[in-house]
Amino acid sequence: MTEPRLFVDHDLQAEQPLTLTGNHHHYLAKVLRLGAGATVKLFNGRDGEWRAVIDHMTRQGVEMILRERLRPQAVEPDLWLLFAPIKGKRVDTIAEKAGELGVSRIMPVITQRTVVSRVNVDRLRANAREAAEQCERLTLPEVMEPLDLGAAIASWPAGRVLLLADERASATPIAEALADLARESARPAAVLIGPEGGFAEDEKRLVRALPDCVPVSLGPRLLRADTAVFATLALWQAHLGDWRGGDAGWSQ
Amino acid sequence: MTEPRLFVDHDLQAEQPLTLTGNHHHYLAKVLRLGAGATVKLFNGRDGEWRAVIDHMTRQGVEMILRERLRPQAVEPDLWLLFAPIKGKRVDTIAEKAGELGVSRIMPVITQRTVVSRVNVDRLRANAREAAEQCERLTLPEVMEPLDLGAAIASWPAGRVLLLADERASATPIAEALADLARESARPAAVLIGPEGGFAEDEKRLVRALPDCVPVSLGPRLLRADTAVFATLALWQAHLGDWRGGDAGWSQ
C-alpha cells in the first residue's frame, strides 16, 4: 500500500511527538485501519516533508513520532489562478487540477456573466488539499473568498503577469507568448479564465488595460472553461514554472 | 439561445433536404422544442459545417433543408491519444477533453497495471462526440476498441512520434522536447499516458525501444493520469498543432 500523505498544521521537527485528531484520526484509524508502527508522510507548507511513525492510538487521536525529514521546504512557482466559478463537479475538478498543476493561490472571481451565485470555498479547499497530498507538493494552494473581477483588477499587484485566455480572439498563440515571457526576467504570474459565456466587452477592456496583461490564444476550438484552465496552467509550468529542467524549484 | 450543433451521418450539399430521426429528432423536438424556421448547424466530418433550417416536423423526424455552408472541411492535426482506462467519471472527462483538444483517434490500451476490466466504448464515443459538437470542430475523434499495449506497439506506424509521459523519470522537459520536434519536419503524433500505478518495467522498455518514442517529463509533481492527458495534449497542440498562429489547419 502507498504510504498515506497528509497536510497538518503542526510544526514538524525531529523526534517531536504529535497527536493527530479529528478527520486525520478517523482516516488513519477507521478508514485505513493503521496501527502502531505504520508510517505516514506529513507536510505543513513550512517544514518540508517528514516521515512519522504511529506510536499508539487512543480514543482521542493518533500519537505519532516524527522520524526523518524526507525533503526540505523549497521555493515553489508563484502562480495564481483566477477563474469564474462554474456549475457542478467541474469546479471540484478545477480545484483538484490547480493543486496538481502547482497553483499557489486559487481566486474565484465573479464576472458579469457568471451564472453561479454561491461558491463553496470549503469544498474548493478540500479538493485542492486532497490533490496536494496526493501529488506530493509541499504546500497547499491558498483558496480565497470570491471577489468581483473589477476589484481583483483594481488591486492588481504591479509586475505580476496576467495571462488572459481570450476565447477565439486574435491574441498571440500561447506557446509564442510564453516563449517571449521566458526571455524576460522571471515574474510572478496569474492565469485568468472567464465564464462559459465569455467576458463582457467592458470587462475585456478593463483586463486588457492592465500593463501586466498578456492575452493568449488557445487555438481554433471553443474550449470549456475547465479545459482552458488545465491547458493554460500546464503551458505556464512547462515554459516558466518547475516543469522546466535544471532550475526546477523542487528536489526529486 | 446558442444555435444547436450536431454531428450527422448524412451527406451535406446545398439545398438538399434531409430528415433527422431518432436521438436527433428527440433532442430538437422534445428537449429544445424547436419548430419550423429554427436553424441548426450540422457537420459530418467530410463536407464542412452547414446551417440547416427546420422545414417541418413529422412524428417520425425533423425535415430540414441545408441553407448555407459556413466553413469548408479542412485538414486537422493528426494526433492520437493512447491511454490506460481508469475508473469512473474520469474516463468520461478524458474522452471529452480529447474531443476538445483536437485528438483525431482515441485508443484505450490495456497495460499490466490497468485495473479497469471493461471499457464502455460507446460511452467514450458519446462523450467525444458531444465535445466535438460543442467545441465546433469539423470531425469526430475516432474511438477504437481497447487493445493491449504490446499489440499497439508491435504495429506502430513508422514515423509517428509517440510522446511518452514518463512519471517522475529523468526525461526531457516537455516544452524542450516539443520545441526540438517543431524544428524537424512535421510528423503525425500520439500521446501515451500510463495507468495510475505506472507502467511495468518491461512495458517501459518496450515503448522506449520504439524509434519514434520521445519520453517527456511533466515536472516534479505526481500527476493523475487524466491531468497528464490534458497537459500533454494541450502542449502538443500549442507547439506542433493548430494552436500555433498562421498555419493553423482551421479557418476561423
Interface residues (C-beta under 8 A of the other chain):
Chain A: K89 T93 K97 E100 L101 G102 Q134 C135 E136 R137 R168 T172 P173 I174 A175 E176 S217 L218 G219 P220 R221 L222 L223 R224 T227 F230 A231 A234 L235 Q237 A238 H239 G241 D242 W243 R244 G245 A248 G249 W250 Q252
Chain B: K89 T93 E96 K97 E100 L101 G102 Q134 C135 E136 R137 R168 T172 P173 I174 A175 E176 S217 L218 G219 P220 R221 L222 L223 R224 T227 F230 A231 A234 L235 Q237 A238 H239 G241 D242 W243 R244 G245 A248 G249 W250 Q252
